[in-house]
Amino acid sequence: MQRKSLRAGFSLIELMIVIVILGLLAAMVMPALTGKGEEAKKDIVCVQMKQIYNGPLDMYKIKNSVYPSTEEGLKILAESGNYFKDNKMPKDSWGSEFIYINDDGAIELISLGADKKEGGKGSAADIKLSECK
């Protein structure tokens, strides 16, 4: 009795079909993922600003009865200790320090965004605590 040899491997057509299917899947998934990194960074900045406001700034106000002035900024919290980890100024997702404004007790924290410049649109837009959800 003779045995028929089994063919090993895939034909060119089978490989082409698999490559086309993978290409179609990638074409559908990639647009959904594009831009999610910058969106995630903005969300992280909002979380950071809320933590600064509800943590160190509130603790400072409890201890001193007022928030730091705009001139003192967040630096006074870093210098006086026990407010930030390792007494270092917090930085946003792009490595810049937050801008702190105290307008008669109305506190605003601002991140300049990806472009590290005031103003901007899209991913380069400034992020403000008051505008965070």
Phi, psi and omega in degrees: 000133180262142176261139175275136180285138177277137180283142180254143176091185182246153176280165179300321180297316180298317178296319179297320180296317179297317180296319178296317179297316178297321178297318178295318178297317179297321180295330179277326186276320186302315179299329180289332182270336182296131179088353181289332179296313179293322178296320179295321178297319178296318178297320179295319179298318178299317179297316179300314182295320178295322179294320178296315182294313184277349181251266185304317181294319177294320178297319178297317181295320178298319182286323187247359179070356177216158172283158175300150177288168179299321181295319179290320178057200179284345181299324180296328178291321179289321183287325183280349173081163176065008178255320179240149179301131180058019180053034179255144177295134177290149179236153180281184183297342181254009175086012179258151176285152178285148174267132183245131177229129174244106180254085182052047177093347175273109186268136175228131172247139183226137170248136182282355176082194187296327183275351179058027178232152179294140181086206179104165180227160179064230181289344180268001183290148175293149178244125182246143178303318183295341181260355179286145181284000000 
